[in-house]
Amino acid sequence: MRIAESSMNISVSNSFAGGGGLRLVRTAPQSRPTHKLRVLVVEDDEGDAYLIRRALAKNPRVGEIVLAETGVEALDLIDRGAVKPDLAFIDLHMPRKDGFALLRDFSARECVKFPSVVLTSSRAGADALRSMKRGAMEFVTKPSTEEKLAAALDRVIAKV
């Protein structure tokens, strides 16, 4: 008889030869199918958006990257059901609807059930605190190189 318990396989067998009784044998965990993440990037700067997409594309857990250039566009995509992200990276300083307002709007919607991470050039502690109060999972200052950006994004994705 084979019993699966969480991700660990447990074999239970009757061993009548040699004295009998039940014997519990633990085997290595089976690898679970990996879910590819759908990532929403909300970034108005074309150069930054390009670097973020390149960095995310290198991560094997990322399956799809959706770009919204403004908070208004991101909110519209969510409200229409055009995208159901597993994770969002949000810039703070954008026209029409900044990252703070977008975080507030996301937290006010029942249908929004994904973590949001602020990815910004700001180094201000007040911006970090304000972002966290509005529901950001993390506050990440954009690193200076593509390699450091990829490493920072990978650290966030590992937590999801």
Secondary structure as the mmCIF struct_conf table of DSSP 4:
data_model
#
loop_
_struct_conf.conf_type_id
_struct_conf.id
_struct_conf.beg_label_comp_id
_struct_conf.beg_label_asym_id
_struct_conf.beg_label_seq_id
_struct_conf.end_label_comp_id
_struct_conf.end_label_asym_id
_struct_conf.end_label_seq_id
STRN STRN1 ARG A 2 GLU A 5
TURN_TY1_P TURN_TY1_P1 SER A 6 SER A 7
STRN STRN2 MET A 8 ASN A 14
TURN_TY1_P TURN_TY1_P2 ALA A 17 GLY A 18
BEND BEND1 GLY A 19 GLY A 19
STRN STRN3 LEU A 22 ARG A 26
HELX_LH_PP_P HELX_LH_PP_P1 ALA A 28 LYS A 36
STRN STRN4 LEU A 37 VAL A 42
HELX_RH_AL_P HELX_RH_AL_P1 GLU A 46 ALA A 57
TURN_TY1_P TURN_TY1_P3 LYS A 58 LYS A 58
BEND BEND2 ASN A 59 ASN A 59
TURN_TY1_P TURN_TY1_P4 PRO A 60 ARG A 61
STRN STRN5 VAL A 62 ALA A 68
BEND BEND3 GLU A 69 THR A 70
HELX_RH_AL_P HELX_RH_AL_P2 GLY A 71 ARG A 80
TURN_TY1_P TURN_TY1_P5 GLY A 81 GLY A 81
BEND BEND4 ALA A 82 ALA A 82
BEND BEND5 ASP A 86 ASP A 86
STRN STRN6 LEU A 87 ILE A 90
BEND BEND6 LEU A 92 LEU A 92
BEND BEND7 PRO A 95 LYS A 97
HELX_RH_AL_P HELX_RH_AL_P3 GLY A 99 ALA A 108
TURN_TY1_P TURN_TY1_P6 GLU A 110 CYS A 111
BEND BEND8 PHE A 114 PHE A 114
STRN STRN7 SER A 116 THR A 120
BEND BEND9 SER A 121 SER A 121
HELX_RH_AL_P HELX_RH_AL_P4 GLY A 125 LYS A 133
TURN_TY1_P TURN_TY1_P7 ARG A 134 GLY A 135
BEND BEND10 MET A 137 MET A 137
STRN STRN8 GLU A 138 THR A 141
HELX_LH_PP_P HELX_LH_PP_P2 LYS A 142 PRO A 143
BEND BEND11 SER A 144 THR A 145
HELX_RH_AL_P HELX_RH_AL_P5 GLU A 146 LYS A 159
#
